[in-house]
């Protein structure tokens, strides 16, 4: 397991794992819209799968991008992995460019925060203790097991395979997952083409 740590030095040009800002994607990538309301989704962040050190995941050499609808909070089922109010997409790490936002509303783009990974003991108790003491420096984790707030909702890929947990992202001032909730990202190791995202709260 690795902790997702907010970088104090935000100048790194090679860092691909981050929250907010503009997604770094291949040039033919399109911004994602909500399947429920039809409006543009907000870019939440991206994870460099190669950096995760999860053996089956890192060999894919892809970025996992997360988008979520924030236009009508609670009305687009944005917490669900399959109903279209959020999106998780996998893109190649080749020929990356900054994707321009589809609208110019000041609040549309989150402030960019680069994230580094810090290996730690793969224990739920360890993670919770560090999270409680981090003063917002730790914003989630990579690998290990998801710490569900409610029941296990590990998604099933459209190819029929149970998906592999990659990351857990915690509620923060920038990202709202209901009432102090957590977001969970997954990829399919069978088809290696699909990812899903969901969140839970109390």
ABEGO torsion letter per residue (X at the ends): XBBBBBBABAABAABABBBEEBBBBBAABBBBBBAAAGBBBBBAEBBBAAAAGBAAAAAAGBBBBBBBBAABBGAAGAABAAAGABBBBBBBABGBBBBBBABABAAABBBBBBBBBBBBBBBAAAAAAAAAAAGGABAEBBEEBBBBABBBABBBBAAGBBBBBABBBBBBAABBBEBGBBBBBBBBAAAGABBBBBBBBX
